Amino acid sequence: MLLSVVIPVYNSETTLPPLLERLQTALSAYAFEVVLVNDGSRDRSEQVAIRLAEQYENVTAVALRRNFGEFNAVLCGLNYARGRYTVIIDDDFQNPPEEILKLVQTAETGGYDVVYSYYASKQHHWFRNLGSRLTNALATHLLQKPKDLYLSSFKLIRDEVVREIVRYTGPYPYIDGLIFRVTRNVGAVQVQHEKRQEGRSNYTVGKLVSLFVNVLVCYSPLPLRVFTLAGAGLSGSGLLAGTALLAAALLGYGVAGWQVVLCALLLLTGFVTLFLGVMSEYLGKLFMAQSGLPAFVVKKVVRRQASAAPVGSSREAGRLPTDDF
């Protein structure tokens, strides 16, 4: 099989049928499959995905027991992907299915492990564009990605890289972070970006903050190193300030005791508070990861082909059922 298309699904009961229809038409020249992962939708998306899996022979519907988040749903879908290439695409039609062919052609001609899409004109809300810019800037420094590479959610991943990504078993997957842990052989291609057809984006302030913290804390030790340097700088500043106050006292200038105490409190308390905050984030993530909290829990899998079994390491952990017809 050449291609797997993984679609994280959330509250998209009206867009799924036309999306699947366009995928079947756009990719009709290829041997491909579609993996729909319903991430605890509050509408009838689960029932619609199951109906589509019963309608099409090349569609697998996976239902999660609750809402785990987009990256978790994508990680689940990657466990079921069997193609030479896996394309991740949203369920809102902002990325036309026909543009998948550009990603495949770029991967074939350039020999890339991963191909990201980028847009001449983005149709996202300004708030989501701001969040994307902040996350991309952070990833440039923490993941050592190329500065001009845009980390789009619409991307293609070669199967060898997918097999490494699905080995991740923690509760905080960040797909782009996992990609750059595996490979630097990454390309990009410009694609069309359209306005959202129905509904509104689920991109919220809380999700932006959660993503920002996960990237900052889970995928690089850089924050610890930054605060270590900051601590050294603050300690040096405190030493210099203390030396200056001591010299002023020896030369007969008046030095109030409160000045000394306030200077020391501001420097030391600020440093300790910041450092403890960062350490708490690391320890909290480490605790949650070691507690066995899964990245996702599958409730049901529906497909017409019994051979479409999960291939990821989570299968052995008992988190992925293989058949539920």
NORTAVEN-V303604 format. One record per pair of residues at least 12 apart in sequence whose ideal C-beta (glycine too) atoms are under 10 Angstrom apart, sorted by the first residue. I is the first residue (numbers start at 1). J is the second residue. D is the distance in whole Angstrom. If there is no record, write none. Layout:
BEGIN
i-><I I>
j-><J J>
d-><D D>
END
This chain:
BEGIN
i-><1 1 1 1 1 1 1 1 1 1 1 1 2 2 2 2 2 2 2 2 2 2 2 3 3 3 3 3 3 3 3 3 3 3 3 3 3 3 3 3 3 4 4 4 4 4 4 4 4 4 4 4 4 4 4 4 4 4 4 4 4 4 5 5 5 5 5 5 5 5 5 5 5 5 5 5 5 5 5 5 5 5 5 5 5 6 6 6 6 6 6 6 6 6 6 6 6 6 6 6 6 6 6 6 6 6 6 6 7 7 7 7 7 7 7 7 7 7 7 7 7 7 7 7 7 7 8 8 8 8 8 8 8 8 8 8 8 8 8 8 8 8 8 8 8 8 8 9 9 9 9 9 9 9 9 9 9 9 9 9 9 9 9 9 9 10 10 10 10 10 10 10 10 10 10 10 10 10 10 10 10 10 11 11 11 11 11 11 11 11 11 11 11 11 11 11 11 12 12 12 12 12 12 12 12 12 12 12 12 12 12 12 12 13 13 13 13 13 13 13 13 13 13 13 13 14 14 14 14 14 14 14 15 15 15 15 15 15 15 15 15 15 16 16 16 16 16 16 16 16 16 16 17 17 17 17 17 18 18 18 19 19 19 19 19 19 19 19 19 19 19 20 20 20 20 20 20 20 20 20 20 20 21 21 21 22 22 22 22 23 23 23 23 23 23 23 23 24 24 24 24 25 25 26 26 26 26 26 26 27 27 27 27 27 27 27 29 30 30 30 30 30 31 31 31 32 32 32 32 32 32 33 33 33 33 33 33 33 33 33 33 33 33 33 34 34 34 34 34 34 34 34 34 34 34 34 34 35 35 35 35 35 35 35 35 35 35 35 35 35 35 35 35 35 35 35 35 35 36 36 36 36 36 36 36 36 36 36 36 36 36 36 36 37 37 37 37 37 37 37 37 37 37 37 37 37 37 37 37 37 37 37 37 38 38 38 38 38 38 38 38 38 38 38 39 39 39 39 39 39 39 39 39 39 39 39 39 39 39 39 40 40 40 40 40 40 40 40 40 40 41 41 41 41 42 43 45 45 45 46 46 46 46 46 46 46 47 47 48 49 49 49 49 49 49 50 50 50 50 50 50 50 51 52 53 53 53 53 53 53 53 54 54 54 54 55 56 56 57 57 57 57 58 58 58 58 59 59 59 59 59 60 60 60 60 60 60 60 60 60 60 60 60 61 61 61 61 61 62 62 62 62 62 62 62 62 62 62 62 62 62 62 62 63 63 63 63 63 63 64 64 64 64 64 64 65 65 65 65 65 66 66 66 67 68 68 68 68 68 68 69 69 69 69 69 69 69 69 69 70 70 70 70 70 70 70 70 70 71 71 71 71 71 71 71 71 71 71 71 71 72 72 72 72 72 72 72 72 73 73 73 74 74 74 74 74 74 74 74 75 75 75 75 75 75 75 75 75 75 75 75 75 76 76 76 76 76 76 76 76 76 76 76 76 77 77 77 77 78 78 78 78 78 78 78 78 78 78 78 78 78 78 78 79 79 79 79 79 79 79 79 79 79 79 79 79 79 79 80 80 80 80 80 80 80 80 80 80 80 80 81 81 81 81 81 81 81 81 81 82 82 82 82 82 82 82 83 83 83 83 83 84 84 84 84 84 84 84 85 85 85 85 85 85 85 85 85 85 85 85 85 85 85 86 86 86 86 86 86 86 86 87 87 87 87 87 87 87 87 87 87 87 87 88 88 88 88 88 88 88 88 89 89 89 89 89 89 90 90 90 90 90 91 92 92 92 92 92 92 92 92 92 93 93 93 93 93 94 94 94 94 94 94 94 94 94 94 94 94 94 95 95 95 95 95 95 95 95 95 96 96 96 96 96 98 98 99 99 99 99 99 99 99 99 100 100 100 100 101 102 102 102 102 102 102 102 103 103 103 103 103 103 103 103 103 103 103 104 104 105 106 106 106 106 106 106 107 107 107 107 107 109 110 110 110 110 110 111 111 111 112 112 112 112 112 112 112 112 112 112 113 113 113 113 113 113 113 113 113 113 113 113 113 113 113 114 114 114 114 114 114 114 114 114 114 114 114 114 114 114 114 114 115 115 115 115 115 115 115 115 115 115 116 116 116 116 116 116 116 116 116 116 116 116 116 116 116 116 116 116 117 117 117 117 117 117 117 117 117 117 117 117 118 118 118 118 118 118 118 118 118 118 118 119 119 119 119 119 119 119 119 120 120 120 120 121 121 121 122 122 122 123 123 123 123 123 124 124 124 124 124 125 125 125 125 127 127 127 127 127 128 128 128 128 128 128 129 130 131 131 131 131 131 131 131 131 132 132 132 132 132 132 133 134 134 134 134 135 135 135 135 135 135 135 135 135 136 136 136 136 136 136 138 138 138 138 138 138 138 139 139 139 139 139 139 139 139 141 141 141 141 142 142 142 142 142 142 142 142 142 142 142 143 143 143 143 143 143 143 143 143 143 143 143 144 144 144 145 145 145 145 145 145 146 146 146 148 149 149 149 149 149 150 151 151 151 151 151 151 151 151 152 152 152 152 153 153 154 154 155 155 155 155 155 155 156 156 157 157 157 157 157 157 158 158 158 159 160 160 161 161 161 161 161 161 161 162 162 162 162 162 163 163 163 163 164 164 164 164 164 165 165 165 165 165 165 166 166 166 166 166 166 166 166 166 167 167 167 167 168 168 168 168 168 169 169 169 169 169 169 169 169 169 169 170 170 170 170 170 170 170 170 170 170 171 171 171 171 171 171 171 171 171 171 172 172 172 172 172 172 172 172 172 172 172 172 172 173 173 173 173 174 174 174 174 174 176 176 177 177 177 177 177 178 180 181 213 213 213 214 214 216 216 217 217 217 217 217 217 217 218 218 218 218 218 221 223 223 223 223 223 223 224 224 224 224 224 226 226 227 227 227 227 227 227 227 228 228 230 230 230 230 231 231 231 231 231 231 232 233 233 234 234 234 234 234 234 234 234 235 235 235 236 237 237 237 238 238 238 238 238 238 239 241 241 241 241 241 241 242 242 242 242 244 245 245 245 246 292 294 294 294 294 295 295 296 296 296 297 297 298 298 298 298 298 298 298 299 299 300 300 301 301 301 301 301 301 302 302 302 303 303 303 304 306 306 306 307 308 308 309 309 309 310>
j-><30 31 32 33 58 81 82 83 84 85 159 308 27 29 30 31 32 33 83 84 85 104 108 27 30 31 32 33 34 81 82 83 84 85 86 87 100 101 103 104 156 32 33 34 35 58 60 77 78 80 81 82 83 84 85 86 87 88 157 159 162 308 19 20 23 26 27 32 33 34 35 36 58 59 77 81 83 85 86 87 88 89 97 100 156 33 34 35 36 37 60 62 73 74 75 76 77 78 79 80 81 83 86 87 88 89 157 162 19 20 23 34 35 36 37 38 49 59 73 74 77 87 88 89 90 91 35 36 37 38 39 64 68 69 70 71 72 73 74 75 76 77 88 89 90 91 153 36 37 38 39 40 41 45 46 48 49 61 62 63 64 73 77 90 91 37 38 39 40 41 42 43 45 67 69 70 73 90 91 92 199 202 38 39 40 41 42 43 44 45 67 91 92 198 199 200 202 36 38 41 43 44 45 48 49 90 91 92 93 197 198 199 202 38 41 43 44 45 46 47 48 49 91 198 199 43 44 45 48 197 198 199 45 48 90 91 92 93 196 197 198 199 36 38 44 45 48 49 51 52 61 91 48 49 51 52 55 93 97 197 34 36 52 89 90 91 92 93 96 97 197 34 36 48 49 52 53 55 56 58 59 97 52 56 97 93 96 97 98 56 58 59 87 89 97 98 100 56 58 59 97 97 98 96 97 98 99 100 101 58 87 97 98 100 101 104 101 83 85 100 101 104 58 83 84 58 83 85 87 100 104 56 57 58 59 60 80 81 82 83 86 303 305 308 49 52 53 56 58 59 60 61 77 81 87 89 97 53 58 59 60 61 62 74 76 77 78 79 80 81 82 83 86 88 301 303 308 310 48 49 50 52 53 59 60 61 62 63 73 77 80 91 302 49 60 61 62 63 64 68 70 72 73 74 75 76 77 78 79 80 91 296 298 50 61 62 63 64 67 73 76 91 299 300 62 63 64 66 67 68 69 70 72 73 74 76 77 91 202 296 63 64 65 66 67 68 69 73 296 299 63 64 67 91 67 199 61 63 91 61 62 63 64 299 300 302 61 63 61 61 62 63 91 300 302 62 63 300 301 302 303 324 302 302 301 302 303 304 305 308 325 302 303 304 325 304 303 304 303 304 305 308 303 304 305 308 302 303 304 305 308 77 80 81 82 301 302 303 304 305 308 309 310 300 301 302 303 324 76 77 79 80 296 298 299 300 301 302 303 310 320 321 324 298 299 300 301 302 324 76 296 297 298 299 300 296 297 298 299 300 296 297 299 202 171 173 294 295 296 297 171 172 173 207 210 211 214 295 296 88 90 153 173 175 202 203 207 211 153 172 173 174 175 176 177 178 211 214 295 296 171 172 173 175 294 295 296 297 173 295 296 86 88 153 165 173 175 295 296 165 166 168 169 170 173 174 175 178 295 296 312 314 166 173 294 295 296 297 298 310 312 314 319 320 166 296 310 312 157 159 161 162 163 165 166 168 173 175 178 310 311 312 314 162 165 166 295 296 298 309 310 311 312 313 314 315 319 320 166 298 301 303 308 309 310 311 312 315 320 322 157 159 162 163 166 308 310 311 312 159 162 307 308 309 310 311 156 157 158 159 162 104 107 108 158 159 160 162 100 103 104 107 108 112 113 114 115 156 157 158 159 161 162 155 156 157 158 159 161 162 165 99 100 101 103 104 107 115 117 154 155 156 157 103 152 153 154 155 156 157 175 103 117 153 154 155 156 152 153 154 196 201 199 194 195 196 197 198 199 200 201 202 194 195 196 197 198 119 122 123 124 153 154 192 193 194 195 196 197 201 117 119 152 153 154 191 192 193 194 154 191 192 193 194 191 192 117 154 189 190 191 192 193 194 117 154 156 191 191 115 117 156 189 190 191 192 115 116 117 154 155 156 157 187 188 189 191 156 189 189 156 187 188 189 190 191 156 157 158 187 189 187 185 186 187 188 189 158 185 187 156 157 158 161 183 185 186 187 188 189 156 157 158 159 160 161 162 164 179 182 183 184 185 186 187 149 155 156 157 158 161 162 176 179 180 182 183 184 185 186 187 188 152 154 155 156 157 158 186 187 188 189 145 146 149 150 151 152 153 154 155 156 157 176 179 186 187 188 189 191 150 152 153 154 155 156 188 189 190 191 192 193 148 149 150 151 152 154 188 189 190 191 193 150 152 154 190 191 192 193 194 190 191 192 193 192 193 194 150 152 193 192 193 194 195 196 193 195 196 201 203 196 200 201 203 201 203 204 205 208 201 202 203 204 207 208 203 208 203 204 205 207 208 209 211 212 150 151 152 153 203 208 150 208 211 212 215 151 174 176 208 211 212 214 215 216 148 149 150 151 152 176 211 212 215 216 219 220 222 151 174 176 177 180 215 219 220 216 220 222 226 177 180 215 216 217 218 219 220 221 222 223 174 176 177 178 179 180 181 184 215 219 220 222 180 184 220 176 177 179 180 184 186 184 186 188 188 176 180 186 187 188 188 174 175 176 177 179 180 186 215 176 188 191 193 175 176 191 193 175 176 179 186 188 189 187 189 175 178 179 182 183 186 182 183 185 311 182 183 178 179 181 182 183 185 186 178 179 182 311 312 182 311 312 313 178 179 181 182 183 177 178 179 181 182 312 178 295 310 311 312 313 314 315 320 182 312 313 314 181 295 312 313 314 289 292 293 294 295 312 313 314 317 319 218 285 286 288 289 290 292 293 294 295 218 285 288 289 291 292 293 294 295 296 210 211 213 214 215 217 218 219 285 288 289 293 295 214 218 295 296 211 214 215 218 219 215 219 214 215 218 219 220 219 219 219 281 284 285 281 285 278 281 278 280 281 282 284 285 286 281 282 285 286 289 282 274 277 278 279 281 282 275 278 279 281 282 274 278 271 274 275 276 277 278 279 275 278 270 271 274 275 267 268 271 272 274 275 271 267 271 266 267 268 270 271 272 274 275 267 268 271 267 263 267 271 263 264 266 267 268 271 267 259 260 263 264 266 267 260 263 264 267 263 259 260 263 260 317 314 317 318 319 314 319 314 319 320 319 320 310 314 319 320 321 322 324 321 324 321 324 320 321 322 323 324 325 323 324 325 323 324 325 325 322 323 325 323 322 323 321 322 323 322>
d-><9 5 7 6 9 9 6 5 7 10 10 10 9 10 5 5 6 10 6 5 7 8 10 7 5 7 4 8 9 9 10 5 7 5 8 7 8 10 10 7 9 7 5 8 6 10 9 8 8 8 4 6 4 9 7 4 7 10 9 8 8 10 10 10 6 10 8 6 7 5 7 9 9 9 9 9 8 10 8 5 8 6 8 7 10 10 8 5 8 7 10 10 9 6 9 9 4 6 10 8 6 10 6 7 5 8 9 9 7 9 9 7 7 5 7 10 9 10 9 9 7 9 8 6 7 5 10 9 5 9 6 10 10 9 5 8 9 4 5 10 8 7 8 9 7 7 9 5 6 5 6 10 6 5 8 9 6 9 9 9 10 7 10 9 5 9 8 5 8 5 9 9 7 7 9 7 8 9 7 10 10 6 10 9 10 5 6 5 9 6 10 9 10 10 7 10 7 10 9 7 8 10 6 8 9 9 4 7 9 10 8 7 10 10 7 5 4 5 9 8 5 9 10 10 10 9 9 9 8 9 6 8 9 9 10 6 6 6 9 6 6 8 7 9 10 7 5 6 9 6 10 6 7 10 8 7 9 8 10 9 9 9 9 9 9 6 9 6 10 7 10 7 8 9 9 5 10 8 7 10 7 9 10 10 9 8 8 5 7 9 9 9 10 9 5 9 8 7 8 9 9 8 9 8 5 5 9 7 7 9 9 7 9 7 8 9 9 9 10 9 9 8 8 8 10 6 7 9 9 9 10 9 9 5 7 7 9 8 7 7 10 9 8 7 10 8 9 7 6 5 7 9 10 10 10 10 10 10 10 8 5 8 7 10 9 4 8 9 5 6 9 10 9 10 10 9 9 10 9 4 9 7 7 7 7 5 7 9 10 8 10 8 9 8 9 8 5 8 7 10 10 9 4 7 9 5 4 9 10 8 10 8 9 9 7 7 5 6 10 8 10 10 9 9 10 9 6 8 5 6 7 7 7 4 9 8 10 10 10 8 9 6 7 4 3 7 9 9 10 9 9 9 8 10 8 9 10 9 8 8 10 5 9 9 8 10 10 9 9 4 8 7 10 10 8 10 7 8 10 5 10 10 9 9 9 4 5 7 10 10 10 7 9 7 9 9 9 8 9 5 6 10 9 9 8 9 9 7 8 9 9 9 6 9 10 7 7 4 9 8 5 10 10 8 7 5 7 10 6 7 9 6 9 6 9 8 5 8 9 9 9 9 10 7 5 4 8 8 9 7 5 6 6 6 9 8 5 7 4 9 9 7 9 10 9 9 9 7 5 8 10 9 9 8 8 9 10 9 9 10 9 8 10 9 8 9 8 9 9 8 5 6 5 9 9 9 8 8 8 10 8 9 6 10 9 5 5 10 10 9 7 10 6 8 9 8 6 10 10 7 7 7 10 10 5 10 7 8 5 7 8 8 9 9 10 7 4 9 7 9 9 8 9 8 10 10 10 10 8 10 10 5 9 6 5 10 9 8 10 10 9 7 10 9 9 5 10 9 9 10 5 7 3 8 6 7 9 6 10 9 8 9 7 8 5 7 8 10 8 10 9 8 6 10 9 10 9 8 9 8 9 9 7 9 9 6 10 10 10 7 9 9 9 10 7 5 9 10 9 8 6 6 9 10 10 10 9 5 7 6 7 10 9 9 7 5 8 7 9 5 9 10 5 10 6 8 10 9 10 8 7 5 8 10 9 6 7 6 8 7 7 9 9 8 6 9 10 10 6 7 9 10 10 9 10 5 7 8 7 10 8 9 6 9 7 5 8 9 9 6 8 10 8 9 6 5 7 6 8 9 7 9 8 8 4 7 8 7 8 10 8 6 9 6 9 8 7 8 9 9 4 6 9 10 10 9 8 9 10 9 8 9 5 8 6 9 5 9 7 8 7 4 10 9 10 6 8 7 10 8 8 6 8 4 10 10 5 9 7 7 9 9 9 10 5 10 9 9 8 9 8 10 8 10 9 6 6 4 9 10 9 7 5 10 7 5 10 10 8 8 4 8 4 7 9 10 6 7 5 7 6 10 9 6 9 9 6 9 7 5 7 9 10 10 6 4 8 9 7 5 7 6 10 10 6 6 7 5 9 8 5 8 10 9 9 7 7 5 8 10 8 5 9 4 6 8 7 6 7 4 9 8 9 8 4 9 6 9 6 8 6 7 9 8 8 9 7 7 8 4 10 6 9 8 8 9 7 10 9 10 6 10 5 6 5 7 8 9 8 7 8 9 8 6 7 8 7 9 8 8 6 10 5 10 10 8 10 8 7 10 9 8 4 9 8 8 8 8 9 9 9 9 9 8 9 7 10 7 9 9 8 6 7 10 6 10 10 8 6 6 10 9 9 7 5 6 10 9 10 6 9 6 7 8 6 9 9 10 8 7 10 8 9 6 7 10 10 6 4 9 6 9 9 7 6 10 9 4 8 10 8 7 7 10 7 8 9 8 10 9 6 8 8 9 7 9 8 10 10 7 9 6 7 10 9 5 10 9 9 10 10 9 8 8 9 8 9 7 9 8 8 8 9 9 10 9 9 8 10 7 9 9 10 10 8 9 9 9 9 9 7 10 5 6 9 10 10 10 9 9 8 9 7 8 9 8 9 8 5 8 10 5 7 9 7 9 9 10 9 7 3 6 7 9 10 10 8 5 9 9 7 9 8 9 8 9 10 8 7 9 7 7 7 9 8 8 10 8 4 9 10 8 9 7 10 9 6 6 8 9 4 7 5 9 9 10 9 5 10 9 5 9 6 8 7 9 8 9 9 5 9 7 6 6 7 6 8 9 8 6 7 4 8 8 8 8 7 10 9 10 8 9 8 8 10 5 6 9 6 10 9 9 6 10 9 9 10 10 5 10 8 8 9 6 8 10 7 10 9 8 6 5 10 9 5 9 8 10 9 7 7 8 10 10 5 9 8 6 10 10 9 9 5 8 7 5 10 9 10 8 8 8 10 9 6 10 7 6 9 5 7 9 10 9 9 5 8 10 8 7 8 8 10 10 7 6 8 9 9 8 8 10 5 8 8 8 7 9 6 9 9 9 6 5 6 10 9 9 9 8 5 8 5 7 7 5 9 9 6 7 8 9 8 8 9 6 8 10 9 9 10 5 7 6>
END
